[in-house]
Amino acid sequence: MSSTRSCRRRSRPRPYSSRVIDATLVLVSYILASISFPYWIARAKGIDLRAYGSRKLGGSNLAKAVTPLHGVAGGVLDGAKGFAAVVLAQELGLPVETQLLCGLAAIAGQMWPVFHQFDGGRANATTWGFQLAADFIAFFIAWIPVIVAAVLRITVRPRPKRLLPLANLLSYAVFPAVIWEQEGTTPTVLAGIAALVLIVLRRLTAGVGEDLATGAPLARVILNRTFFDRSELQERGMVPIT
């Protein structure tokens, strides 16, 4: 059982200088996570991900823009952001709350990167990296629906395109639920819920102005974005689905 998971209570108040260090590391986690590995991998091949395919700065779009191997590499590097942010704080002996805040900052950096006009990826891989570092047991349990959805997407014809985004969302909800069922309300549970909120917020707001400009019913826009991570433009075939 990880040290993060076993912490049921908040850490004791710390000196001002220690809190400054905590805040600095959280900020650094955000800034470093703002570096989009898929974007720069694609740029090295002469491709601008912001103008290609789904226009998302993530591994899935990179896989279609370059090769599946490049997409996997980009996804792993994005996942490492969330993982490394938590582990580094752990190794520095910082409080569990700071460890989790660093992970959340990395997720936010992936979603709203300062180096890309605050318009980044969906942070699926980054969030899973955060979960893996925060509580690896809960992470593997939470990943069960993702594995099932991935298998169905490969084996079922016609290929279900809505299933995987829904399974991803479910995995983000299962993670804090598993820990809560075993330990009650802990900092990790609250951080897991916060990560879920960030995921939904990013799905709802990324390029939403273009969707609203189509005149589509608001309820449909919200439903498709929240559960299936699909924009109205993708629904209408104007933007590819990845």
C-alpha positions as CSV (number, residue, x, y, z in Angstrom):
1,M,0.0,0.0,0.0
2,S,1.4,3.4,-1.0
3,S,2.2,6.1,1.5
4,T,-0.2,8.4,-0.3
5,R,-3.1,5.9,0.0
6,S,-2.4,5.1,3.7
7,C,-2.6,8.8,4.7
8,R,-6.1,9.2,6.2
9,R,-5.6,12.6,7.8
10,R,-4.2,15.9,6.7
11,S,-0.6,16.7,7.4
12,R,0.2,19.0,10.3
13,P,0.6,22.8,9.5
14,R,4.1,23.5,8.2
15,P,6.4,26.6,8.4
16,Y,5.9,29.4,5.9
17,S,9.2,28.6,4.1
18,S,8.1,25.0,3.6
19,R,4.8,26.1,2.2
20,V,6.7,28.3,-0.3
21,I,8.7,25.3,-1.4
22,D,5.4,23.3,-1.8
23,A,3.9,26.1,-3.9
24,T,7.0,26.4,-6.0
25,L,7.0,22.7,-6.8
26,V,3.4,22.8,-7.7
27,L,4.0,25.7,-10.1
28,V,7.0,23.9,-11.6
29,S,4.9,20.8,-12.1
30,Y,2.4,22.8,-14.1
31,I,5.0,24.6,-16.2
32,L,6.9,21.4,-17.1
33,A,3.6,19.6,-17.9
34,S,2.8,22.5,-20.3
35,I,5.4,21.1,-22.7
36,S,3.4,19.0,-25.2
37,F,5.5,16.0,-26.2
38,P,3.0,15.0,-29.0
39,Y,3.1,18.5,-30.4
40,W,6.9,18.6,-30.6
41,I,7.2,15.0,-32.0
42,A,4.8,15.9,-34.7
43,R,6.6,19.2,-35.4
44,A,9.8,17.2,-35.8
45,K,8.0,15.5,-38.7
46,G,6.8,18.8,-40.2
47,I,3.2,18.4,-38.9
48,D,1.2,20.8,-36.8
49,L,-1.1,18.8,-34.6
50,R,-3.3,21.8,-34.0
51,A,-4.2,21.8,-37.7
52,Y,-4.4,18.0,-38.2
53,G,-7.1,15.5,-37.6
54,S,-9.0,16.1,-34.4
55,R,-6.6,19.0,-33.6
56,K,-6.0,17.5,-30.2
57,L,-2.5,17.6,-28.7
58,G,-2.5,14.0,-27.6
59,G,-1.2,10.6,-28.4
60,S,-4.2,9.5,-30.4
61,N,-4.0,12.3,-32.8
62,L,-0.3,11.9,-33.1
63,A,-0.7,8.3,-34.0
64,K,-2.8,9.2,-37.0
65,A,-0.6,12.1,-37.9
66,V,2.7,10.2,-37.9
67,T,2.6,6.5,-36.8
68,P,1.1,4.4,-34.1
69,L,4.5,4.0,-32.5
70,H,5.0,7.7,-32.3
71,G,1.5,8.0,-30.8
72,V,2.4,5.5,-28.1
73,A,5.6,7.3,-27.3
74,G,3.8,10.6,-27.0
75,G,1.1,9.0,-24.7
76,V,3.8,7.5,-22.5
77,L,5.6,10.8,-22.2
78,D,2.4,12.6,-21.3
79,G,1.6,9.9,-18.7
80,A,5.1,10.4,-17.2
81,K,4.2,14.0,-16.5
82,G,1.5,13.0,-13.9
83,F,3.6,10.1,-12.6
84,A,6.8,12.1,-12.1
85,A,5.1,15.0,-10.5
86,V,3.8,12.9,-7.7
87,V,6.9,10.7,-7.3
88,L,9.3,13.6,-7.2
89,A,7.3,15.2,-4.4
90,Q,7.2,11.8,-2.6
91,E,11.0,11.5,-2.9
92,L,11.5,15.0,-1.5
93,G,9.5,14.0,1.5
94,L,6.8,16.5,1.0
95,P,3.3,16.2,2.5
96,V,0.8,13.9,0.8
97,E,-1.3,17.0,0.0
98,T,1.6,18.6,-1.9
99,Q,2.3,15.3,-3.7
100,L,-1.3,15.2,-5.0
101,L,-1.4,18.9,-5.8
102,C,1.7,18.5,-8.0
103,G,0.0,15.7,-9.8
104,L,-3.1,17.8,-10.3
105,A,-1.0,20.7,-11.5
106,A,0.6,18.4,-14.1
107,I,-2.9,17.4,-15.3
108,A,-3.8,21.1,-15.6
109,G,-0.6,21.8,-17.4
110,Q,-1.4,19.2,-20.0
111,M,-4.9,20.6,-20.5
112,W,-4.2,24.3,-20.4
113,P,-0.5,24.6,-21.3
114,V,1.1,28.0,-20.9
115,F,3.2,27.3,-24.0
116,H,0.2,26.6,-26.3
117,Q,-2.2,29.4,-25.6
118,F,-3.7,27.4,-22.8
119,D,-5.2,25.0,-25.3
120,G,-3.7,21.5,-24.8
121,G,-4.8,17.9,-24.7
122,R,-7.4,16.0,-22.8
123,A,-4.8,14.7,-20.2
124,N,-6.1,11.1,-20.3
125,A,-2.5,9.7,-20.1
126,T,-1.4,12.3,-17.6
127,T,-4.3,11.6,-15.3
128,W,-3.5,7.8,-15.4
129,G,0.1,8.6,-14.6
130,F,-1.0,10.6,-11.6
131,Q,-3.3,7.7,-10.5
132,L,-0.5,5.2,-10.9
133,A,1.8,7.2,-8.6
134,A,-0.9,8.1,-6.1
135,D,-2.3,4.6,-5.6
136,F,-1.3,1.8,-8.0
137,I,-3.8,-0.7,-6.7
138,A,-6.7,1.6,-7.3
139,F,-5.3,2.6,-10.6
140,F,-5.3,-1.0,-11.9
141,I,-8.8,-1.6,-10.7
142,A,-9.9,1.7,-12.3
143,W,-8.3,0.6,-15.6
144,I,-10.6,-2.5,-15.9
145,P,-13.3,-0.7,-17.9
146,V,-10.6,0.8,-20.2
147,I,-9.1,-2.6,-20.9
148,V,-12.6,-4.1,-21.6
149,A,-13.4,-1.1,-23.9
150,A,-10.1,-1.4,-25.8
151,V,-10.7,-5.2,-26.4
152,L,-14.2,-4.6,-27.7
153,R,-13.0,-1.8,-29.9
154,I,-10.5,-4.2,-31.5
155,T,-12.7,-7.2,-31.8
156,V,-16.2,-5.9,-32.5
157,R,-17.3,-4.9,-36.0
158,P,-18.4,-2.3,-36.7
159,R,-15.9,-0.7,-34.3
160,P,-17.6,1.1,-31.4
161,K,-16.3,4.7,-31.4
162,R,-18.1,6.0,-28.3
163,L,-17.2,3.2,-25.9
164,L,-13.5,4.1,-25.1
165,P,-14.1,7.7,-24.1
166,L,-16.9,6.6,-21.9
167,A,-14.7,3.9,-20.3
168,N,-12.0,6.5,-19.8
169,L,-14.4,8.7,-17.9
170,L,-15.6,5.7,-15.8
171,S,-12.0,4.9,-14.9
172,Y,-11.5,8.4,-13.5
173,A,-14.6,8.0,-11.3
174,V,-13.8,4.5,-10.2
175,F,-10.3,5.5,-8.9
176,P,-11.5,7.7,-6.0
177,A,-14.4,5.4,-5.3
178,V,-12.2,2.3,-4.8
179,I,-10.0,4.2,-2.3
180,W,-13.0,5.7,-0.5
181,E,-14.6,2.3,-0.1
182,Q,-11.5,1.0,1.6
183,E,-10.3,4.0,3.6
184,G,-13.0,6.6,3.7
185,T,-12.4,10.2,2.7
186,T,-8.6,10.7,2.3
187,P,-6.6,13.4,0.4
188,T,-6.2,10.9,-2.4
189,V,-9.9,10.5,-2.7
190,L,-10.4,14.3,-2.9
191,A,-7.6,14.6,-5.4
192,G,-9.1,11.8,-7.5
193,I,-12.4,13.6,-7.5
194,A,-10.6,16.9,-8.5
195,A,-9.0,15.1,-11.4
196,L,-12.4,13.8,-12.6
197,V,-13.7,17.4,-12.4
198,L,-10.8,18.7,-14.5
199,I,-11.4,16.0,-17.1
200,V,-15.0,16.9,-17.4
201,L,-14.3,20.6,-17.5
202,R,-11.8,20.1,-20.2
203,R,-14.1,18.0,-22.3
204,L,-16.9,20.6,-21.9
205,T,-14.8,23.7,-22.7
206,A,-12.3,22.7,-25.4
207,G,-13.3,24.5,-28.6
208,V,-16.9,24.7,-27.3
209,G,-17.4,28.1,-29.1
210,E,-17.3,26.3,-32.4
211,D,-20.0,23.9,-31.3
212,L,-22.3,26.5,-30.0
213,A,-21.9,28.5,-33.3
214,T,-23.5,25.5,-35.1
215,G,-26.8,26.1,-33.4
216,A,-26.9,22.5,-32.1
217,P,-29.0,21.9,-29.0
218,L,-27.1,22.7,-25.8
219,A,-28.1,19.5,-24.1
220,R,-26.7,17.4,-27.0
221,V,-23.4,19.3,-27.0
222,I,-23.0,18.8,-23.2
223,L,-24.0,15.1,-23.4
224,N,-21.6,14.3,-26.2
225,R,-18.7,16.2,-24.8
226,T,-19.1,15.0,-21.2
227,F,-19.6,11.3,-21.8
228,F,-18.0,10.7,-25.3
229,D,-15.5,13.5,-25.5
230,R,-16.9,14.3,-28.9
231,S,-17.6,17.8,-30.3
232,E,-20.5,18.8,-32.4
233,L,-18.1,19.3,-35.3
234,Q,-17.0,15.7,-34.9
235,E,-20.6,14.6,-34.8
236,R,-21.2,16.2,-38.1
237,G,-18.1,14.8,-39.7
238,M,-16.4,18.2,-40.0
239,V,-13.5,17.1,-37.8
240,P,-12.1,13.6,-37.7
241,I,-12.7,11.4,-34.6
242,T,-9.6,9.9,-33.0
